[in-house]
Amino acid sequence: MNNEKKIKYFSKEYWKIHWKFILMNIGIFLLCFLAFLSIDLLTKEFLFRWKDKENLVVDTDYQSGNSFIIFKSILHEGTTIGVFETNLTILHIISFCIFFGALWATTFIKEKKSIIVVVFLGLISSGSFGNMIDRFLFGGVRDIMNFPWVNKGVLNFADMWLVLGAVGILLSITLINLVSHFKNKKNKQNNIEVK
């Protein structure tokens, strides 16, 4: 039986007890967010080729690389999954919701073993913001890489961050919960054997 009383999230006591860990989580989140966002924006800046940047004319002749990875420039005006393709406002709202939702989620994490979730929250947020910045500036997303051995689609690091972040969050939460479940089960068995 657990004698610890549960402290409500919106109480002063919760923030008094956990404020250091919450600040650390927010710091890790923002550091990961900025690092991965920088990687995405810098690679797009240096690898994407314009014929005429002022008129947003893409150099469709540009293509380099080998059979493992091909670099080419495509200004993708929609989304990879085909949702809300014509409504950029909704896509911008979703990007802000992902960022602030992920930032808020970091305040619920109170154990060191769960910090990896904070990293993946920063990763998914940077992917969302990287593509949102492109939509603000260019009316579409600058896609720069193709892996011909996988498919014919062209993507960027922001797309990879979105997928890796989502998969990472699901896997890490699942693994953390499984480990906790088996530890608790083992502790209960040890307590029964001692009695």
ABEGO torsion letter per residue (X at the ends): XBABBBBBAABAAAAAAAAAAAAAAAAAAAAAAAAAAAAAAAAAAAABBBABAAAGBBBAABBBEBAABBBBBBBBABBAAGBGAABAAAAAAAAAAAAAAAAAAAAABABAAAAAAAAAAAAAAAAAAAAAAAAAAAGBBBBABBBAAABABBBBAAAAAAAAAAAAAAAAAAAAAAAAAAAAAAAAAAAAAAX
